[in-house]
Amino acid sequence: LSLSIVGDIISNIINYYPNIFISIVIFIVAVFIADFSKKIIVSDFKEENNTISFNSIQILRIIAQIVYYFYAYVKIFEMGEMYEWEEIDFSVPSWNFWDALAGLYAKQMWLPIWKINIATNKNDVLYRFFRNWIYEPLKNSDWSRARAQVSYAPSQDITVSSNFERALYWACEDASKVKSWMEDLKNKGFFQVDEATLTKLKSVFTASRAVIGLPLNRPM
């Protein structure tokens, strides 16, 4: 294709399909930002340039999210939907587990929370974990680790929730165990926790799954 033809195609997309053009631009920008953020996290860039990243693995992001739990609790009380200091449930998207983790920390700070439901879609590694104790991202046909399945909620399309190991440490209070599980995940593609750890996690968390075209799997 010549540059003039490419230019005409782009012009037609902008003129007749502006939403598609905007979506393409947003996608390109998002890919660039994601790649740039990854370099900040996994390389020496942040040390060389004296910068930090502020994404869902940063504890500052989680601390900020805790505030929303307290705010939501106060608002629900003001609406007259519950008694004073009544324990309530929250249901939050699985994301990178940062939202659910913030809820756990809010509960540790004496906010009256009964359960925190982790709502998943077809990228349901956390839902399956709470059913069978095994954390195992989806596999390809050759048993290599699969990419996240694309859905209408891209922020949900995560196979390895990087904040989940923080919850694991809270549940077992043994850094060597968590390290061993993470090594199993890297080397074997899965890990299995002990009954005591799962029981403590289930004392706070439930998990559900909703996939278009399939029956709703309710919290368990």
PEHU-V560455 format. One line per field, one symbol per residue. ss: DSSP state (a for helix, b for strand, c for the rest). A space follows every 10 residues. Layout:
# PEHU-V560455
ss=???
This chain:
# PEHU-V560455
ss=ccaaaaaaaa aaaaaacaaa aaaaaaaaaa aaaaaaaaaa aaccaaaaac ccccccccaa aaaaaaaaaa aaaaaaaacc cccccccbbb bbbccccaaa aaaaaaaacc ccbbbbbbbb ccccaaaaaa aacbbcccbc ccccbccccc cccaaacccc cccaaaaaaa aaccaaaaaa aaaaaaaacc bbccaaaaaa aaccbbbbbc ccccccbccc
